[in-house]
Amino acid sequence: SEVESGEATMPQDDVDAIFSSVLGDGFEENASWADNGMNSMAHAEMSALVEERLKVRLSVNFREMWKTPSELKSFILEQSGTSFPIRLNDLADNSAYYALPQLAMMVLQGIGIVLHLILLATSFSVAYIVGKVLPMPSALNAANIGNCEELLYPP
């Protein structure tokens, strides 16, 4: 952002201005977020302002990642101006990961398809049997559908 005189401000000044607007002028950089009065509304506002003005996206748990405003400020200044300003967490260790062989996966998928087809055939069979075996009341017969009095006042 630019000041009214047209000069560009330093990113550090922008960070300080955002912190002051969200936490108040008397915030302590080395105090915890709770000690600085950070609540959920201030959390959302801080995240939005940093992303909007400095183009640095903060993770939703930035209060747990950076325990004080000074730690977050260091991160923002480090990321400000980079082409992809997001620090990603390390991926979990996948050394214990075991993939099933392709043939086993194909067999399992085939069994799943067959079971779905059996379930579909069973539901159609039950619907057909119920429709053929149970007698339909004459009032619901398609030939008598025009006779509404029989539906409303059965004999």
FILUM-641905 format. One line per field, with one value per atom (N, C-alpha, C): residue number from 1; residue in one letter; atom name; x, y, z. Coordinates in Angstrom, 1 decimal, padded with zeros to 4 digits, always signed. Each point is the difference from the previous one (the first is absolute). Example, Ala and Ser with C-alpha at 12.3 -4.5 7.8 and 13.67 -1.06 7.14 Angstrom:
2
i (1,1,1,2,2,2)
aa (A,A,A,S,S,S)
at (N,CA,C,N,CA,C)
X (+013.2,-000.9,+000.9,-000.4,+000.9,-000.8)
Y (-005.7,+001.2,+001.2,+001.1,+001.1,+001.1)
Z (+007.8,+000.0,+000.0,-000.7,+000.0,+000.8)
//
This chain:
155
i (1,1,1,2,2,2,3,3,3,4,4,4,5,5,5,6,6,6,7,7,7,8,8,8,9,9,9,10,10,10,11,11,11,12,12,12,13,13,13,14,14,14,15,15,15,16,16,16,17,17,17,18,18,18,19,19,19,20,20,20,21,21,21,22,22,22,23,23,23,24,24,24,25,25,25,26,26,26,27,27,27,28,28,28,29,29,29,30,30,30,31,31,31,32,32,32,33,33,33,34,34,34,35,35,35,36,36,36,37,37,37,38,38,38,39,39,39,40,40,40,41,41,41,42,42,42,43,43,43,44,44,44,45,45,45,46,46,46,47,47,47,48,48,48,49,49,49,50,50,50,51,51,51,52,52,52,53,53,53,54,54,54,55,55,55,56,56,56,57,57,57,58,58,58,59,59,59,60,60,60,61,61,61,62,62,62,63,63,63,64,64,64,65,65,65,66,66,66,67,67,67,68,68,68,69,69,69,70,70,70,71,71,71,72,72,72,73,73,73,74,74,74,75,75,75,76,76,76,77,77,77,78,78,78,79,79,79,80,80,80,81,81,81,82,82,82,83,83,83,84,84,84,85,85,85,86,86,86,87,87,87,88,88,88,89,89,89,90,90,90,91,91,91,92,92,92,93,93,93,94,94,94,95,95,95,96,96,96,97,97,97,98,98,98,99,99,99,100,100,100,101,101,101,102,102,102,103,103,103,104,104,104,105,105,105,106,106,106,107,107,107,108,108,108,109,109,109,110,110,110,111,111,111,112,112,112,113,113,113,114,114,114,115,115,115,116,116,116,117,117,117,118,118,118,119,119,119,120,120,120,121,121,121,122,122,122,123,123,123,124,124,124,125,125,125,126,126,126,127,127,127,128,128,128,129,129,129,130,130,130,131,131,131,132,132,132,133,133,133,134,134,134,135,135,135,136,136,136,137,137,137,138,138,138,139,139,139,140,140,140,141,141,141,142,142,142,143,143,143,144,144,144,145,145,145,146,146,146,147,147,147,148,148,148,149,149,149,150,150,150,151,151,151,152,152,152,153,153,153,154,154,154,155,155,155)
aa (S,S,S,E,E,E,V,V,V,E,E,E,S,S,S,G,G,G,E,E,E,A,A,A,T,T,T,M,M,M,P,P,P,Q,Q,Q,D,D,D,D,D,D,V,V,V,D,D,D,A,A,A,I,I,I,F,F,F,S,S,S,S,S,S,V,V,V,L,L,L,G,G,G,D,D,D,G,G,G,F,F,F,E,E,E,E,E,E,N,N,N,A,A,A,S,S,S,W,W,W,A,A,A,D,D,D,N,N,N,G,G,G,M,M,M,N,N,N,S,S,S,M,M,M,A,A,A,H,H,H,A,A,A,E,E,E,M,M,M,S,S,S,A,A,A,L,L,L,V,V,V,E,E,E,E,E,E,R,R,R,L,L,L,K,K,K,V,V,V,R,R,R,L,L,L,S,S,S,V,V,V,N,N,N,F,F,F,R,R,R,E,E,E,M,M,M,W,W,W,K,K,K,T,T,T,P,P,P,S,S,S,E,E,E,L,L,L,K,K,K,S,S,S,F,F,F,I,I,I,L,L,L,E,E,E,Q,Q,Q,S,S,S,G,G,G,T,T,T,S,S,S,F,F,F,P,P,P,I,I,I,R,R,R,L,L,L,N,N,N,D,D,D,L,L,L,A,A,A,D,D,D,N,N,N,S,S,S,A,A,A,Y,Y,Y,Y,Y,Y,A,A,A,L,L,L,P,P,P,Q,Q,Q,L,L,L,A,A,A,M,M,M,M,M,M,V,V,V,L,L,L,Q,Q,Q,G,G,G,I,I,I,G,G,G,I,I,I,V,V,V,L,L,L,H,H,H,L,L,L,I,I,I,L,L,L,L,L,L,A,A,A,T,T,T,S,S,S,F,F,F,S,S,S,V,V,V,A,A,A,Y,Y,Y,I,I,I,V,V,V,G,G,G,K,K,K,V,V,V,L,L,L,P,P,P,M,M,M,P,P,P,S,S,S,A,A,A,L,L,L,N,N,N,A,A,A,A,A,A,N,N,N,I,I,I,G,G,G,N,N,N,C,C,C,E,E,E,E,E,E,L,L,L,L,L,L,Y,Y,Y,P,P,P,P,P,P)
at (N,CA,C,N,CA,C,N,CA,C,N,CA,C,N,CA,C,N,CA,C,N,CA,C,N,CA,C,N,CA,C,N,CA,C,N,CA,C,N,CA,C,N,CA,C,N,CA,C,N,CA,C,N,CA,C,N,CA,C,N,CA,C,N,CA,C,N,CA,C,N,CA,C,N,CA,C,N,CA,C,N,CA,C,N,CA,C,N,CA,C,N,CA,C,N,CA,C,N,CA,C,N,CA,C,N,CA,C,N,CA,C,N,CA,C,N,CA,C,N,CA,C,N,CA,C,N,CA,C,N,CA,C,N,CA,C,N,CA,C,N,CA,C,N,CA,C,N,CA,C,N,CA,C,N,CA,C,N,CA,C,N,CA,C,N,CA,C,N,CA,C,N,CA,C,N,CA,C,N,CA,C,N,CA,C,N,CA,C,N,CA,C,N,CA,C,N,CA,C,N,CA,C,N,CA,C,N,CA,C,N,CA,C,N,CA,C,N,CA,C,N,CA,C,N,CA,C,N,CA,C,N,CA,C,N,CA,C,N,CA,C,N,CA,C,N,CA,C,N,CA,C,N,CA,C,N,CA,C,N,CA,C,N,CA,C,N,CA,C,N,CA,C,N,CA,C,N,CA,C,N,CA,C,N,CA,C,N,CA,C,N,CA,C,N,CA,C,N,CA,C,N,CA,C,N,CA,C,N,CA,C,N,CA,C,N,CA,C,N,CA,C,N,CA,C,N,CA,C,N,CA,C,N,CA,C,N,CA,C,N,CA,C,N,CA,C,N,CA,C,N,CA,C,N,CA,C,N,CA,C,N,CA,C,N,CA,C,N,CA,C,N,CA,C,N,CA,C,N,CA,C,N,CA,C,N,CA,C,N,CA,C,N,CA,C,N,CA,C,N,CA,C,N,CA,C,N,CA,C,N,CA,C,N,CA,C,N,CA,C,N,CA,C,N,CA,C,N,CA,C,N,CA,C,N,CA,C,N,CA,C,N,CA,C,N,CA,C,N,CA,C,N,CA,C,N,CA,C,N,CA,C,N,CA,C,N,CA,C,N,CA,C,N,CA,C,N,CA,C,N,CA,C,N,CA,C,N,CA,C,N,CA,C,N,CA,C,N,CA,C,N,CA,C,N,CA,C,N,CA,C,N,CA,C,N,CA,C,N,CA,C,N,CA,C,N,CA,C,N,CA,C,N,CA,C,N,CA,C,N,CA,C)
X (+000.8,-000.8,+000.9,-000.6,+000.8,-000.6,+000.9,-000.5,-000.5,-000.7,-000.6,+000.9,+001.3,+001.0,+000.4,-000.4,+000.4,+001.2,+000.7,+001.2,-000.5,+000.8,-000.4,+000.5,-000.8,+000.4,+000.8,+000.7,+000.7,-001.0,+000.2,-000.9,-000.1,+001.1,+000.0,-001.0,+000.0,-001.0,-001.4,-000.2,-001.4,-000.4,+000.9,-000.3,-000.3,+000.8,-000.3,-001.3,-000.4,-001.3,-001.1,+000.1,-001.0,-000.2,+001.2,-000.1,-000.6,+000.3,-000.6,-001.4,-000.5,-001.4,-000.8,+000.6,-000.8,+000.1,+001.3,+000.2,+000.0,+000.0,+000.0,+001.4,+000.2,+001.3,+001.0,-000.5,+000.9,+000.3,+000.0,+000.2,+001.5,+000.3,+001.3,+000.5,+001.0,+000.5,+000.4,+000.6,+000.5,-001.0,-001.2,-001.0,-000.8,-000.7,-000.8,-001.2,-000.7,-001.1,-001.1,-000.2,-001.0,+000.2,+001.3,+000.4,-000.3,+000.1,-000.3,-001.5,-000.8,-001.5,-000.5,+000.8,-000.4,-001.3,-001.0,-001.2,-000.3,-001.1,-000.2,-000.3,-000.6,-000.3,+001.4,+000.8,+001.3,+000.9,-000.1,+000.7,-000.4,-001.3,-000.5,+000.4,-000.1,+000.4,+001.5,+000.8,+001.4,+000.4,-000.6,+000.3,-000.4,-001.2,-000.5,+000.8,+000.4,+000.8,+001.4,+000.6,+001.3,+000.0,-001.0,-000.2,-000.3,-000.9,-000.4,+001.1,+000.7,+001.0,+001.4,+000.4,+001.3,+000.1,-001.1,+000.0,+000.6,-000.1,+000.5,-001.1,-000.3,-001.1,+000.5,-000.8,+000.3,-000.9,+000.6,-000.8,-001.0,-001.1,-001.1,+000.5,+001.1,+000.5,+001.3,+000.0,+001.3,+000.3,-001.0,+000.3,+000.7,-000.2,+000.7,+001.4,+000.2,+001.2,+001.0,-000.5,+000.9,-000.7,+000.7,-000.6,-000.1,+000.8,+000.0,-000.1,-000.4,+000.0,+001.3,+001.1,+001.3,+000.4,-000.4,+000.3,-000.8,-001.3,-000.8,+000.6,+000.4,+000.6,+001.2,+000.9,+001.2,-000.5,-001.0,-000.4,-000.6,-000.8,-000.6,+001.1,+001.0,+001.0,+000.9,+000.2,+000.7,-000.8,-001.3,-000.8,-000.4,+000.0,-000.5,+000.8,-000.7,+000.7,+000.4,-000.2,+000.4,-001.1,+000.3,-001.0,-001.1,+000.4,-001.0,+000.1,-000.7,+000.3,-000.8,+000.3,-000.6,+001.0,+000.2,+000.9,-000.9,+000.4,-000.8,+000.6,-000.8,+000.5,+000.6,+001.0,+000.6,-001.0,+000.1,-000.9,+000.3,-001.0,+000.2,+000.9,+000.7,+000.9,-000.8,+000.3,-000.8,+000.8,+001.0,+000.9,-000.8,-001.1,-000.8,-001.1,-000.1,-001.1,+000.2,-001.1,+000.0,-001.2,+000.3,-001.0,-000.3,-001.3,-000.4,+000.4,+000.3,+000.4,-001.3,+000.3,-001.0,-001.0,+000.4,-000.9,-001.0,+000.5,-000.9,-001.0,+000.4,-000.9,-001.1,+000.4,-001.0,-001.0,+000.5,-000.9,-001.0,+000.5,-000.9,-001.0,+000.4,-001.0,-001.0,+000.4,-000.9,-001.0,+000.4,-000.9,-001.0,+000.5,-000.9,-001.1,+000.4,-001.0,-001.0,+000.5,-001.0,-000.9,+000.4,-000.9,-001.0,+000.4,-001.0,-001.0,+000.4,-001.0,-000.9,+000.5,-000.9,-001.0,+000.4,-000.9,-001.1,+000.4,-000.9,-001.0,+000.4,-000.9,-000.9,+000.4,-000.8,-001.1,+000.3,-001.0,-001.0,+000.4,-000.9,-001.0,+000.6,-000.8,-001.0,+000.4,-001.0,-001.1,+000.3,-001.0,-000.9,+000.5,-000.9,-000.9,+000.6,-000.8,-001.1,+000.3,-001.0,-001.1,+000.4,-001.0,-000.9,+000.5,-000.8,-000.8,+000.5,-000.6,-001.0,+000.3,-001.0,-001.1,-001.3,-001.1,-000.1,-000.3,-000.1,-001.5,-000.3,-001.4,-000.6,-001.3,-000.6,-000.1,+000.0,-000.1,+001.3,+001.1,+001.3,+000.3,-000.9,+000.1,+000.0,+000.8,+000.1,-001.4,-000.8,-001.3,-001.0,+000.2,-001.0,+000.6,+001.1,+000.6,-000.9,-000.9,-000.9,-001.1,-000.2,-001.1,+000.6,+000.1,+000.6,-000.9,-001.3,-000.9,+000.4,+000.4,+000.3,+001.3,+000.9,+001.2,-000.3,-000.8,-000.4,-000.9,-001.0,-001.0,-000.1,+000.9,+000.0,-001.4,-000.4,-001.3,+000.1)
Y (-001.2,+001.2,+001.2,+001.2,+001.2,+001.0,+000.8,+001.1,+001.1,+001.0,+001.1,+000.8,+000.1,+000.8,-000.7,-001.3,-000.7,-000.9,+000.1,-000.8,-001.4,-001.0,-001.4,-000.2,-000.7,-000.4,-001.3,-000.2,-001.3,-001.0,-001.3,-001.0,-000.1,+000.3,+000.0,+001.0,+001.2,+001.0,-000.5,-000.6,-000.6,-001.0,-000.9,-001.0,+000.6,+001.0,+000.7,+000.7,+000.6,+000.7,-001.0,-001.2,-001.0,-000.5,-000.3,-000.5,+001.1,+001.3,+001.0,+000.2,-000.2,+000.2,-001.2,-001.2,-001.1,-000.2,+000.2,-000.3,+001.3,+001.2,+001.2,+000.6,+001.2,+000.7,-000.5,-000.5,-000.4,-001.5,-000.6,-001.5,-000.2,-001.2,-000.4,-001.1,+000.3,-001.0,-001.3,+000.0,-001.3,-000.6,+000.5,-000.6,-001.0,-000.9,-001.0,+000.7,-000.7,+000.5,+000.3,-000.9,+000.2,+001.2,+000.2,+001.2,+001.3,-000.1,+001.2,+000.1,-000.8,+000.1,-000.6,-000.9,-000.6,-000.9,+000.2,-000.8,-000.5,-000.7,-000.6,+001.0,+001.1,+001.1,+000.7,+000.3,+000.6,-001.0,-001.3,-001.0,+000.1,+000.0,+000.0,+001.4,+001.0,+001.3,+000.1,-000.5,+000.0,-000.8,-001.2,-000.8,+000.7,+000.6,+000.6,+001.2,+000.9,+001.2,-000.4,-001.0,-000.4,-000.5,-000.8,-000.5,+001.1,+000.9,+001.0,+001.0,+000.5,+001.1,-000.5,-001.2,-000.4,-001.3,-000.5,-001.2,-001.2,-000.1,-001.2,-000.7,-001.2,-000.8,-000.7,+000.2,-000.6,-001.2,-001.0,-001.3,+000.3,-000.8,+000.2,-000.1,-000.7,-000.2,+000.8,+001.2,+000.8,+000.3,+000.1,+000.3,-001.2,-001.2,-001.1,-000.2,+000.4,-000.1,+001.1,+001.2,+001.1,+000.5,-000.2,+000.3,+001.5,+000.8,+001.4,+000.9,+001.2,+000.9,+000.1,+000.0,+000.2,-001.2,-001.2,-001.2,+000.0,+000.5,+000.1,+001.1,+001.1,+001.1,-000.5,-000.8,-000.5,-000.9,-000.8,-000.9,+000.9,+001.0,+000.8,+000.8,+000.5,+000.8,-001.0,-001.2,-001.0,-000.4,-000.1,-000.4,+001.1,+001.2,+001.1,+000.2,+000.1,+000.2,-001.3,-001.1,-001.3,-000.4,-000.8,-000.3,-001.0,-000.8,-000.9,+000.1,+001.0,+000.3,-000.9,-001.2,-000.9,-001.0,-000.2,-001.0,-001.3,-001.0,-001.3,-000.8,-000.7,-000.9,-001.2,-000.7,-001.2,-001.1,-000.8,-001.1,-001.1,-000.7,-001.1,-001.1,-000.7,-001.0,-001.2,-000.3,-001.1,-001.3,-000.1,-001.2,-001.3,+000.1,-001.1,-000.3,+000.8,-000.1,-001.2,-000.8,-001.2,+000.1,-000.1,+000.0,-001.5,-000.2,-001.4,-000.1,-001.2,-000.2,+000.3,+000.4,+000.4,-001.2,-001.2,-001.1,-000.1,+000.2,-000.1,+001.1,+001.2,+001.1,-000.2,-000.6,-000.3,-001.1,-001.0,-001.0,+000.6,+000.9,+000.6,+000.9,+000.7,+000.9,-000.9,-001.1,-000.9,-000.6,-000.4,-000.5,+001.1,+001.2,+001.1,+000.2,+000.0,+000.1,-001.1,-001.2,-001.2,+000.2,+000.4,+000.1,+001.1,+001.1,+001.1,-000.6,-000.7,-000.6,-001.0,-000.7,-001.0,+000.8,+001.1,+000.8,+000.7,+000.4,+000.7,-001.1,-001.2,-001.0,-000.5,+000.0,-000.4,+001.1,+001.2,+001.1,+000.0,-000.2,-000.1,-001.2,-001.2,-001.2,+000.2,+000.6,+000.2,+000.9,+001.1,+000.9,-000.7,-000.9,-000.7,-000.9,-000.8,-001.0,+000.7,+001.1,+000.7,+000.5,+000.5,+000.5,-001.1,-001.2,-001.1,-000.8,-000.1,-000.9,+000.8,+001.1,+000.8,+000.5,-000.3,+000.5,+001.6,+000.6,+001.4,+000.3,+001.0,+000.3,+000.5,-000.4,+000.4,+001.5,+000.8,+001.4,+000.6,-000.7,+000.5,-000.6,-000.8,-000.6,+001.1,-000.1,+001.1,+000.2,-001.1,+000.2,+000.8,+000.0,+000.6,+001.4,+000.4,+001.2,+001.2,+000.0,+001.2,+000.0,-001.1,-000.1,+000.4,+001.3,+000.5,-000.2,-000.2,-000.2,-001.4,-001.0,-001.2,+000.1,+000.9,+000.2,+000.7,+001.0,+000.7,-000.7,-000.7,-000.7,-001.4,-000.9,-001.4,-000.6,-001.1,-000.6,-000.8)
Z (+000.0,+000.0,+000.0,-000.3,-000.1,+001.0,+000.5,+000.9,-000.9,+000.6,-000.8,-000.8,+000.4,-000.7,-001.3,-000.1,-001.3,+000.2,+001.2,+000.2,+000.4,-000.4,+000.4,+001.4,+000.8,+001.3,+000.1,+001.0,+000.2,+000.4,-000.3,+000.4,+001.6,+000.7,+001.4,+000.6,-000.7,+000.5,-000.3,-001.1,-000.3,+001.0,+000.4,+001.0,+001.3,+000.4,+001.3,-000.1,-001.1,-000.1,+000.1,-000.6,+000.0,+001.5,+000.6,+001.4,+000.9,-000.2,+000.9,-000.3,-001.2,-000.3,+000.5,+000.1,+000.5,+001.5,+000.5,+001.5,+000.8,-000.6,+000.7,+000.0,+000.3,+000.0,+001.0,+001.1,+001.1,+000.0,-001.1,+000.0,+000.3,+000.6,+000.3,-001.0,-000.7,-001.0,+000.5,+001.2,+000.6,+001.0,+000.1,+000.9,-000.9,+000.7,-000.7,-000.7,-000.8,-000.7,+001.0,+001.0,+001.0,+000.9,+000.3,+000.8,-000.8,-001.3,-000.9,-000.3,+000.5,-000.2,-001.3,-000.6,-001.2,+000.2,-000.7,+000.0,-001.4,-000.2,-001.3,-001.1,+000.4,-001.0,-000.4,+001.0,-000.3,-000.8,+000.3,-000.8,-001.5,-000.2,-001.4,-000.7,+000.7,-000.5,-000.3,+000.9,-000.2,-001.3,-000.1,-001.2,-001.3,+000.0,-001.2,-000.4,+001.0,-000.3,-000.5,+000.6,-000.4,-001.5,-000.3,-001.3,-001.0,+000.3,-000.9,-000.2,+001.0,-000.1,-000.4,+000.6,-000.2,-000.9,-000.4,-000.9,+000.6,+001.3,+000.7,+000.7,-000.4,+000.5,+001.3,+001.1,+001.2,+000.2,+000.6,+000.3,+001.0,+000.1,+000.9,+001.5,+000.2,+001.4,+000.2,-000.6,+000.2,+001.4,+000.9,+001.4,+000.7,-000.5,+000.6,-000.6,-001.3,-000.7,+000.5,+000.2,+000.4,+001.3,+001.1,+001.3,+000.4,-000.7,+000.3,-001.2,+000.1,-001.2,-000.7,+000.8,-000.6,-000.8,+000.4,-000.8,-001.3,+000.0,-001.2,-000.9,+000.6,-000.7,-000.8,+000.6,-000.7,-001.2,+000.2,-001.1,-001.1,+000.3,-001.0,-000.8,+000.7,-000.7,-000.8,+000.4,-000.8,-001.2,+000.1,-001.2,-000.9,+000.5,-000.8,-001.2,-001.2,-001.2,-000.7,+000.5,-000.6,-001.0,-000.9,-001.0,+000.5,+001.0,+000.6,+001.5,+000.5,+001.4,+001.0,+000.0,+001.0,+000.4,+001.3,+000.5,+000.3,-000.6,+000.1,+001.1,+000.8,+001.0,-000.7,+000.7,-000.6,-000.1,-001.1,-000.2,+001.1,+000.3,+000.9,-000.6,+000.9,-000.4,-000.6,-001.3,-000.6,-000.1,+000.8,-000.1,+000.4,+000.8,+000.4,-001.0,-001.0,-001.0,-000.9,-000.1,-000.8,-001.0,-001.3,-001.0,-000.4,-000.2,-000.5,-001.4,-000.5,-001.4,-000.9,-001.2,-000.9,-000.2,-000.1,-000.2,+001.2,+001.2,+001.2,-000.1,-000.4,-000.1,-001.0,-001.1,-001.1,+000.5,+000.7,+000.6,+001.0,+000.9,+000.9,-000.6,-001.1,-000.7,-000.7,-000.6,-000.7,+001.0,+001.2,+001.0,+000.4,+000.2,+000.3,-001.1,-001.3,-001.1,+000.0,+000.2,+000.1,+001.1,+001.2,+001.1,-000.2,-000.7,-000.3,-001.0,-001.0,-001.0,+000.7,+001.0,+000.7,+000.8,+000.7,+000.7,-000.9,-001.1,-001.0,-000.5,-000.3,-000.5,+001.1,+001.2,+001.2,+000.2,-000.1,+000.2,-001.1,-001.2,-001.1,+000.1,+000.4,+000.2,+001.1,+001.1,+001.1,-000.5,-000.7,-000.5,-000.9,-000.9,-000.9,+000.7,+001.0,+000.7,+000.8,+000.7,+000.8,-001.0,-001.1,-001.0,-000.5,-000.2,-000.6,+001.1,+001.2,+001.0,+000.8,+000.4,+000.9,-000.9,+000.4,-000.8,+000.1,-001.1,+000.0,+000.2,+000.9,+000.2,-001.3,-000.2,-001.2,-000.2,+001.1,-000.1,-000.6,+000.1,-000.5,-001.4,-000.5,-001.3,-001.0,-001.1,-001.0,-000.7,-000.1,-000.7,+000.9,+001.3,+000.9,+000.5,-000.5,+000.6,-000.1,-001.0,-000.1,+001.0,+000.7,+001.0,+001.4,+000.3,+001.2,+001.2,-000.2,+001.2,+000.6,-000.8,+000.6,+000.9,-000.4,+000.8,+001.3,-000.1,+001.2,+000.9,-000.6,+000.9,-000.5,+000.6,-000.4,+000.4,-000.8,+000.3,+001.3)
//
